[in-house]
Amino acid sequence: MKKIEAIIQPHKLEEVREALKKIGIDGMTITEVRGHGRQKGHKEVYRGMEYQVDLLPKVKIEMVVPDERSAEAVKALADAARTGKIGDGKIFLIDVAEAIRIRNEDRGEMAL
């Protein structure tokens, strides 16, 4: 099993959810986060004062999928999240040793 963690632009969340739903992936955790990569934030003007915004709003998506579905899920996610501009985000793949459903103790892929 693979855990997919993706940091994406907030306005791309619905497109990503729809793309994953189309390939049959429904279970995910969504978290609103703040951060920056290479773009290091941007400058904004508020009431005539210019200030640096270092931590930009992003959305973190987490899901665990069977190994054989991970490439398909990553492709769907990346295609839906891509704008082609700096700040599109990152996708991380992490090996998952075990998954256990709390309700009935299903294990492994059965718990997904």
MODELLER restraints for C-alpha pairs under 7 A, 6 or more apart:
rsr = mdl.restraints
at = mdl.atoms
rsr.add(forms.Gaussian(group=physical.xy_distance, feature=features.Distance(at['CA:1:A'], at['CA:64:A']), mean=6.67, stdev=0.5))
rsr.add(forms.Gaussian(group=physical.xy_distance, feature=features.Distance(at['CA:1:A'], at['CA:65:A']), mean=5.69, stdev=0.5))
rsr.add(forms.Gaussian(group=physical.xy_distance, feature=features.Distance(at['CA:1:A'], at['CA:66:A']), mean=4.44, stdev=0.5))
rsr.add(forms.Gaussian(group=physical.xy_distance, feature=features.Distance(at['CA:1:A'], at['CA:67:A']), mean=4.74, stdev=0.5))
rsr.add(forms.Gaussian(group=physical.xy_distance, feature=features.Distance(at['CA:1:A'], at['CA:95:A']), mean=6.19, stdev=0.5))
rsr.add(forms.Gaussian(group=physical.xy_distance, feature=features.Distance(at['CA:1:A'], at['CA:96:A']), mean=5.32, stdev=0.5))
rsr.add(forms.Gaussian(group=physical.xy_distance, feature=features.Distance(at['CA:2:A'], at['CA:64:A']), mean=5.49, stdev=0.5))
rsr.add(forms.Gaussian(group=physical.xy_distance, feature=features.Distance(at['CA:2:A'], at['CA:65:A']), mean=5.49, stdev=0.5))
rsr.add(forms.Gaussian(group=physical.xy_distance, feature=features.Distance(at['CA:2:A'], at['CA:66:A']), mean=6.24, stdev=0.5))
rsr.add(forms.Gaussian(group=physical.xy_distance, feature=features.Distance(at['CA:2:A'], at['CA:67:A']), mean=5.75, stdev=0.5))
rsr.add(forms.Gaussian(group=physical.xy_distance, feature=features.Distance(at['CA:2:A'], at['CA:70:A']), mean=6.57, stdev=0.5))
rsr.add(forms.Gaussian(group=physical.xy_distance, feature=features.Distance(at['CA:2:A'], at['CA:93:A']), mean=6.27, stdev=0.5))
rsr.add(forms.Gaussian(group=physical.xy_distance, feature=features.Distance(at['CA:2:A'], at['CA:94:A']), mean=5.51, stdev=0.5))
rsr.add(forms.Gaussian(group=physical.xy_distance, feature=features.Distance(at['CA:2:A'], at['CA:95:A']), mean=4.77, stdev=0.5))
rsr.add(forms.Gaussian(group=physical.xy_distance, feature=features.Distance(at['CA:2:A'], at['CA:96:A']), mean=5.44, stdev=0.5))
rsr.add(forms.Gaussian(group=physical.xy_distance, feature=features.Distance(at['CA:3:A'], at['CA:62:A']), mean=6.98, stdev=0.5))
rsr.add(forms.Gaussian(group=physical.xy_distance, feature=features.Distance(at['CA:3:A'], at['CA:63:A']), mean=5.61, stdev=0.5))
rsr.add(forms.Gaussian(group=physical.xy_distance, feature=features.Distance(at['CA:3:A'], at['CA:64:A']), mean=4.23, stdev=0.5))
rsr.add(forms.Gaussian(group=physical.xy_distance, feature=features.Distance(at['CA:3:A'], at['CA:65:A']), mean=6.48, stdev=0.5))
rsr.add(forms.Gaussian(group=physical.xy_distance, feature=features.Distance(at['CA:3:A'], at['CA:93:A']), mean=5.71, stdev=0.5))
rsr.add(forms.Gaussian(group=physical.xy_distance, feature=features.Distance(at['CA:3:A'], at['CA:94:A']), mean=4.98, stdev=0.5))
rsr.add(forms.Gaussian(group=physical.xy_distance, feature=features.Distance(at['CA:3:A'], at['CA:95:A']), mean=6.23, stdev=0.5))
rsr.add(forms.Gaussian(group=physical.xy_distance, feature=features.Distance(at['CA:3:A'], at['CA:96:A']), mean=6.22, stdev=0.5))
rsr.add(forms.Gaussian(group=physical.xy_distance, feature=features.Distance(at['CA:4:A'], at['CA:62:A']), mean=5.64, stdev=0.5))
rsr.add(forms.Gaussian(group=physical.xy_distance, feature=features.Distance(at['CA:4:A'], at['CA:63:A']), mean=5.33, stdev=0.5))
rsr.add(forms.Gaussian(group=physical.xy_distance, feature=features.Distance(at['CA:4:A'], at['CA:64:A']), mean=6.10, stdev=0.5))
rsr.add(forms.Gaussian(group=physical.xy_distance, feature=features.Distance(at['CA:4:A'], at['CA:91:A']), mean=6.89, stdev=0.5))
rsr.add(forms.Gaussian(group=physical.xy_distance, feature=features.Distance(at['CA:4:A'], at['CA:92:A']), mean=5.75, stdev=0.5))
rsr.add(forms.Gaussian(group=physical.xy_distance, feature=features.Distance(at['CA:4:A'], at['CA:93:A']), mean=4.86, stdev=0.5))
rsr.add(forms.Gaussian(group=physical.xy_distance, feature=features.Distance(at['CA:4:A'], at['CA:94:A']), mean=6.53, stdev=0.5))
rsr.add(forms.Gaussian(group=physical.xy_distance, feature=features.Distance(at['CA:5:A'], at['CA:60:A']), mean=6.86, stdev=0.5))
rsr.add(forms.Gaussian(group=physical.xy_distance, feature=features.Distance(at['CA:5:A'], at['CA:61:A']), mean=5.63, stdev=0.5))
rsr.add(forms.Gaussian(group=physical.xy_distance, feature=features.Distance(at['CA:5:A'], at['CA:62:A']), mean=4.59, stdev=0.5))
rsr.add(forms.Gaussian(group=physical.xy_distance, feature=features.Distance(at['CA:5:A'], at['CA:63:A']), mean=6.77, stdev=0.5))
rsr.add(forms.Gaussian(group=physical.xy_distance, feature=features.Distance(at['CA:5:A'], at['CA:91:A']), mean=5.70, stdev=0.5))
rsr.add(forms.Gaussian(group=physical.xy_distance, feature=features.Distance(at['CA:5:A'], at['CA:92:A']), mean=5.07, stdev=0.5))
rsr.add(forms.Gaussian(group=physical.xy_distance, feature=features.Distance(at['CA:5:A'], at['CA:93:A']), mean=6.55, stdev=0.5))
rsr.add(forms.Gaussian(group=physical.xy_distance, feature=features.Distance(at['CA:6:A'], at['CA:60:A']), mean=5.53, stdev=0.5))
rsr.add(forms.Gaussian(group=physical.xy_distance, feature=features.Distance(at['CA:6:A'], at['CA:61:A']), mean=5.11, stdev=0.5))
rsr.add(forms.Gaussian(group=physical.xy_distance, feature=features.Distance(at['CA:6:A'], at['CA:62:A']), mean=6.59, stdev=0.5))
rsr.add(forms.Gaussian(group=physical.xy_distance, feature=features.Distance(at['CA:6:A'], at['CA:90:A']), mean=5.63, stdev=0.5))
rsr.add(forms.Gaussian(group=physical.xy_distance, feature=features.Distance(at['CA:6:A'], at['CA:91:A']), mean=4.25, stdev=0.5))
rsr.add(forms.Gaussian(group=physical.xy_distance, feature=features.Distance(at['CA:6:A'], at['CA:92:A']), mean=6.20, stdev=0.5))
rsr.add(forms.Gaussian(group=physical.xy_distance, feature=features.Distance(at['CA:7:A'], at['CA:58:A']), mean=6.45, stdev=0.5))
rsr.add(forms.Gaussian(group=physical.xy_distance, feature=features.Distance(at['CA:7:A'], at['CA:59:A']), mean=5.61, stdev=0.5))
rsr.add(forms.Gaussian(group=physical.xy_distance, feature=features.Distance(at['CA:7:A'], at['CA:60:A']), mean=4.52, stdev=0.5))
rsr.add(forms.Gaussian(group=physical.xy_distance, feature=features.Distance(at['CA:7:A'], at['CA:61:A']), mean=6.50, stdev=0.5))
rsr.add(forms.Gaussian(group=physical.xy_distance, feature=features.Distance(at['CA:7:A'], at['CA:89:A']), mean=5.07, stdev=0.5))
rsr.add(forms.Gaussian(group=physical.xy_distance, feature=features.Distance(at['CA:7:A'], at['CA:90:A']), mean=5.33, stdev=0.5))
rsr.add(forms.Gaussian(group=physical.xy_distance, feature=features.Distance(at['CA:7:A'], at['CA:91:A']), mean=6.51, stdev=0.5))
rsr.add(forms.Gaussian(group=physical.xy_distance, feature=features.Distance(at['CA:8:A'], at['CA:58:A']), mean=5.77, stdev=0.5))
rsr.add(forms.Gaussian(group=physical.xy_distance, feature=features.Distance(at['CA:8:A'], at['CA:59:A']), mean=5.34, stdev=0.5))
rsr.add(forms.Gaussian(group=physical.xy_distance, feature=features.Distance(at['CA:8:A'], at['CA:60:A']), mean=6.48, stdev=0.5))
rsr.add(forms.Gaussian(group=physical.xy_distance, feature=features.Distance(at['CA:8:A'], at['CA:81:A']), mean=6.53, stdev=0.5))
rsr.add(forms.Gaussian(group=physical.xy_distance, feature=features.Distance(at['CA:8:A'], at['CA:88:A']), mean=5.86, stdev=0.5))
rsr.add(forms.Gaussian(group=physical.xy_distance, feature=features.Distance(at['CA:8:A'], at['CA:89:A']), mean=4.69, stdev=0.5))
rsr.add(forms.Gaussian(group=physical.xy_distance, feature=features.Distance(at['CA:8:A'], at['CA:90:A']), mean=6.90, stdev=0.5))
rsr.add(forms.Gaussian(group=physical.xy_distance, feature=features.Distance(at['CA:9:A'], at['CA:58:A']), mean=5.19, stdev=0.5))
rsr.add(forms.Gaussian(group=physical.xy_distance, feature=features.Distance(at['CA:9:A'], at['CA:59:A']), mean=6.18, stdev=0.5))
rsr.add(forms.Gaussian(group=physical.xy_distance, feature=features.Distance(at['CA:9:A'], at['CA:88:A']), mean=6.03, stdev=0.5))
rsr.add(forms.Gaussian(group=physical.xy_distance, feature=features.Distance(at['CA:9:A'], at['CA:89:A']), mean=6.83, stdev=0.5))
rsr.add(forms.Gaussian(group=physical.xy_distance, feature=features.Distance(at['CA:10:A'], at['CA:58:A']), mean=5.38, stdev=0.5))
rsr.add(forms.Gaussian(group=physical.xy_distance, feature=features.Distance(at['CA:10:A'], at['CA:59:A']), mean=5.34, stdev=0.5))
rsr.add(forms.Gaussian(group=physical.xy_distance, feature=features.Distance(at['CA:12:A'], at['CA:81:A']), mean=5.55, stdev=0.5))
rsr.add(forms.Gaussian(group=physical.xy_distance, feature=features.Distance(at['CA:15:A'], at['CA:80:A']), mean=5.74, stdev=0.5))
rsr.add(forms.Gaussian(group=physical.xy_distance, feature=features.Distance(at['CA:16:A'], at['CA:77:A']), mean=5.57, stdev=0.5))
rsr.add(forms.Gaussian(group=physical.xy_distance, feature=features.Distance(at['CA:16:A'], at['CA:80:A']), mean=5.09, stdev=0.5))
rsr.add(forms.Gaussian(group=physical.xy_distance, feature=features.Distance(at['CA:16:A'], at['CA:81:A']), mean=6.04, stdev=0.5))
rsr.add(forms.Gaussian(group=physical.xy_distance, feature=features.Distance(at['CA:19:A'], at['CA:76:A']), mean=5.84, stdev=0.5))
rsr.add(forms.Gaussian(group=physical.xy_distance, feature=features.Distance(at['CA:19:A'], at['CA:77:A']), mean=6.78, stdev=0.5))
rsr.add(forms.Gaussian(group=physical.xy_distance, feature=features.Distance(at['CA:19:A'], at['CA:80:A']), mean=6.45, stdev=0.5))
rsr.add(forms.Gaussian(group=physical.xy_distance, feature=features.Distance(at['CA:20:A'], at['CA:26:A']), mean=6.86, stdev=0.5))
rsr.add(forms.Gaussian(group=physical.xy_distance, feature=features.Distance(at['CA:20:A'], at['CA:73:A']), mean=6.68, stdev=0.5))
rsr.add(forms.Gaussian(group=physical.xy_distance, feature=features.Distance(at['CA:20:A'], at['CA:76:A']), mean=6.29, stdev=0.5))
rsr.add(forms.Gaussian(group=physical.xy_distance, feature=features.Distance(at['CA:20:A'], at['CA:77:A']), mean=6.69, stdev=0.5))
rsr.add(forms.Gaussian(group=physical.xy_distance, feature=features.Distance(at['CA:27:A'], at['CA:63:A']), mean=6.53, stdev=0.5))
rsr.add(forms.Gaussian(group=physical.xy_distance, feature=features.Distance(at['CA:28:A'], at['CA:61:A']), mean=6.65, stdev=0.5))
rsr.add(forms.Gaussian(group=physical.xy_distance, feature=features.Distance(at['CA:28:A'], at['CA:62:A']), mean=5.57, stdev=0.5))
rsr.add(forms.Gaussian(group=physical.xy_distance, feature=features.Distance(at['CA:28:A'], at['CA:63:A']), mean=4.65, stdev=0.5))
rsr.add(forms.Gaussian(group=physical.xy_distance, feature=features.Distance(at['CA:29:A'], at['CA:61:A']), mean=5.71, stdev=0.5))
rsr.add(forms.Gaussian(group=physical.xy_distance, feature=features.Distance(at['CA:29:A'], at['CA:62:A']), mean=5.09, stdev=0.5))
rsr.add(forms.Gaussian(group=physical.xy_distance, feature=features.Distance(at['CA:29:A'], at['CA:63:A']), mean=6.47, stdev=0.5))
rsr.add(forms.Gaussian(group=physical.xy_distance, feature=features.Distance(at['CA:30:A'], at['CA:59:A']), mean=6.84, stdev=0.5))
rsr.add(forms.Gaussian(group=physical.xy_distance, feature=features.Distance(at['CA:30:A'], at['CA:60:A']), mean=5.72, stdev=0.5))
rsr.add(forms.Gaussian(group=physical.xy_distance, feature=features.Distance(at['CA:30:A'], at['CA:61:A']), mean=4.76, stdev=0.5))
rsr.add(forms.Gaussian(group=physical.xy_distance, feature=features.Distance(at['CA:30:A'], at['CA:62:A']), mean=6.58, stdev=0.5))
rsr.add(forms.Gaussian(group=physical.xy_distance, feature=features.Distance(at['CA:31:A'], at['CA:59:A']), mean=5.76, stdev=0.5))
rsr.add(forms.Gaussian(group=physical.xy_distance, feature=features.Distance(at['CA:31:A'], at['CA:60:A']), mean=5.09, stdev=0.5))
rsr.add(forms.Gaussian(group=physical.xy_distance, feature=features.Distance(at['CA:31:A'], at['CA:61:A']), mean=6.61, stdev=0.5))
rsr.add(forms.Gaussian(group=physical.xy_distance, feature=features.Distance(at['CA:32:A'], at['CA:58:A']), mean=6.15, stdev=0.5))
rsr.add(forms.Gaussian(group=physical.xy_distance, feature=features.Distance(at['CA:32:A'], at['CA:59:A']), mean=4.70, stdev=0.5))
rsr.add(forms.Gaussian(group=physical.xy_distance, feature=features.Distance(at['CA:32:A'], at['CA:60:A']), mean=6.28, stdev=0.5))
rsr.add(forms.Gaussian(group=physical.xy_distance, feature=features.Distance(at['CA:33:A'], at['CA:57:A']), mean=6.01, stdev=0.5))
rsr.add(forms.Gaussian(group=physical.xy_distance, feature=features.Distance(at['CA:33:A'], at['CA:58:A']), mean=5.21, stdev=0.5))
rsr.add(forms.Gaussian(group=physical.xy_distance, feature=features.Distance(at['CA:33:A'], at['CA:59:A']), mean=5.60, stdev=0.5))
rsr.add(forms.Gaussian(group=physical.xy_distance, feature=features.Distance(at['CA:33:A'], at['CA:60:A']), mean=6.49, stdev=0.5))
rsr.add(forms.Gaussian(group=physical.xy_distance, feature=features.Distance(at['CA:34:A'], at['CA:55:A']), mean=5.37, stdev=0.5))
rsr.add(forms.Gaussian(group=physical.xy_distance, feature=features.Distance(at['CA:34:A'], at['CA:56:A']), mean=5.21, stdev=0.5))
rsr.add(forms.Gaussian(group=physical.xy_distance, feature=features.Distance(at['CA:34:A'], at['CA:57:A']), mean=4.51, stdev=0.5))
rsr.add(forms.Gaussian(group=physical.xy_distance, feature=features.Distance(at['CA:34:A'], at['CA:58:A']), mean=5.45, stdev=0.5))
rsr.add(forms.Gaussian(group=physical.xy_distance, feature=features.Distance(at['CA:35:A'], at['CA:55:A']), mean=4.44, stdev=0.5))
rsr.add(forms.Gaussian(group=physical.xy_distance, feature=features.Distance(at['CA:35:A'], at['CA:56:A']), mean=5.26, stdev=0.5))
rsr.add(forms.Gaussian(group=physical.xy_distance, feature=features.Distance(at['CA:35:A'], at['CA:57:A']), mean=6.67, stdev=0.5))
rsr.add(forms.Gaussian(group=physical.xy_distance, feature=features.Distance(at['CA:35:A'], at['CA:58:A']), mean=6.96, stdev=0.5))
rsr.add(forms.Gaussian(group=physical.xy_distance, feature=features.Distance(at['CA:36:A'], at['CA:54:A']), mean=6.87, stdev=0.5))
rsr.add(forms.Gaussian(group=physical.xy_distance, feature=features.Distance(at['CA:36:A'], at['CA:55:A']), mean=5.57, stdev=0.5))
rsr.add(forms.Gaussian(group=physical.xy_distance, feature=features.Distance(at['CA:36:A'], at['CA:56:A']), mean=6.02, stdev=0.5))
rsr.add(forms.Gaussian(group=physical.xy_distance, feature=features.Distance(at['CA:39:A'], at['CA:86:A']), mean=6.79, stdev=0.5))
rsr.add(forms.Gaussian(group=physical.xy_distance, feature=features.Distance(at['CA:39:A'], at['CA:87:A']), mean=6.68, stdev=0.5))
rsr.add(forms.Gaussian(group=physical.xy_distance, feature=features.Distance(at['CA:40:A'], at['CA:54:A']), mean=5.98, stdev=0.5))
rsr.add(forms.Gaussian(group=physical.xy_distance, feature=features.Distance(at['CA:41:A'], at['CA:53:A']), mean=5.31, stdev=0.5))
rsr.add(forms.Gaussian(group=physical.xy_distance, feature=features.Distance(at['CA:41:A'], at['CA:54:A']), mean=4.29, stdev=0.5))
rsr.add(forms.Gaussian(group=physical.xy_distance, feature=features.Distance(at['CA:41:A'], at['CA:55:A']), mean=6.05, stdev=0.5))
rsr.add(forms.Gaussian(group=physical.xy_distance, feature=features.Distance(at['CA:41:A'], at['CA:56:A']), mean=6.20, stdev=0.5))
rsr.add(forms.Gaussian(group=physical.xy_distance, feature=features.Distance(at['CA:42:A'], at['CA:52:A']), mean=5.82, stdev=0.5))
rsr.add(forms.Gaussian(group=physical.xy_distance, feature=features.Distance(at['CA:42:A'], at['CA:53:A']), mean=5.33, stdev=0.5))
rsr.add(forms.Gaussian(group=physical.xy_distance, feature=features.Distance(at['CA:42:A'], at['CA:54:A']), mean=6.67, stdev=0.5))
rsr.add(forms.Gaussian(group=physical.xy_distance, feature=features.Distance(at['CA:43:A'], at['CA:50:A']), mean=6.63, stdev=0.5))
rsr.add(forms.Gaussian(group=physical.xy_distance, feature=features.Distance(at['CA:43:A'], at['CA:51:A']), mean=5.57, stdev=0.5))
rsr.add(forms.Gaussian(group=physical.xy_distance, feature=features.Distance(at['CA:43:A'], at['CA:52:A']), mean=4.46, stdev=0.5))
rsr.add(forms.Gaussian(group=physical.xy_distance, feature=features.Distance(at['CA:43:A'], at['CA:53:A']), mean=5.84, stdev=0.5))
rsr.add(forms.Gaussian(group=physical.xy_distance, feature=features.Distance(at['CA:44:A'], at['CA:50:A']), mean=5.63, stdev=0.5))
rsr.add(forms.Gaussian(group=physical.xy_distance, feature=features.Distance(at['CA:44:A'], at['CA:51:A']), mean=5.59, stdev=0.5))
rsr.add(forms.Gaussian(group=physical.xy_distance, feature=features.Distance(at['CA:44:A'], at['CA:52:A']), mean=6.42, stdev=0.5))
rsr.add(forms.Gaussian(group=physical.xy_distance, feature=features.Distance(at['CA:44:A'], at['CA:53:A']), mean=6.95, stdev=0.5))
rsr.add(forms.Gaussian(group=physical.xy_distance, feature=features.Distance(at['CA:45:A'], at['CA:51:A']), mean=6.36, stdev=0.5))
rsr.add(forms.Gaussian(group=physical.xy_distance, feature=features.Distance(at['CA:66:A'], at['CA:109:A']), mean=6.47, stdev=0.5))
rsr.add(forms.Gaussian(group=physical.xy_distance, feature=features.Distance(at['CA:81:A'], at['CA:88:A']), mean=6.84, stdev=0.5))
rsr.add(forms.Gaussian(group=physical.xy_distance, feature=features.Distance(at['CA:82:A'], at['CA:88:A']), mean=5.98, stdev=0.5))
rsr.add(forms.Gaussian(group=physical.xy_distance, feature=features.Distance(at['CA:98:A'], at['CA:108:A']), mean=5.57, stdev=0.5))
rsr.add(forms.Gaussian(group=physical.xy_distance, feature=features.Distance(at['CA:99:A'], at['CA:107:A']), mean=5.58, stdev=0.5))
rsr.add(forms.Gaussian(group=physical.xy_distance, feature=features.Distance(at['CA:99:A'], at['CA:108:A']), mean=4.98, stdev=0.5))
rsr.add(forms.Gaussian(group=physical.xy_distance, feature=features.Distance(at['CA:99:A'], at['CA:111:A']), mean=6.04, stdev=0.5))
rsr.add(forms.Gaussian(group=physical.xy_distance, feature=features.Distance(at['CA:100:A'], at['CA:106:A']), mean=5.63, stdev=0.5))
rsr.add(forms.Gaussian(group=physical.xy_distance, feature=features.Distance(at['CA:100:A'], at['CA:107:A']), mean=4.59, stdev=0.5))
rsr.add(forms.Gaussian(group=physical.xy_distance, feature=features.Distance(at['CA:100:A'], at['CA:108:A']), mean=6.55, stdev=0.5))
rsr.add(forms.Gaussian(group=physical.xy_distance, feature=features.Distance(at['CA:100:A'], at['CA:111:A']), mean=5.52, stdev=0.5))
rsr.add(forms.Gaussian(group=physical.xy_distance, feature=features.Distance(at['CA:101:A'], at['CA:107:A']), mean=6.54, stdev=0.5))
rsr.add(forms.Gaussian(group=physical.xy_distance, feature=features.Distance(at['CA:101:A'], at['CA:111:A']), mean=4.93, stdev=0.5))
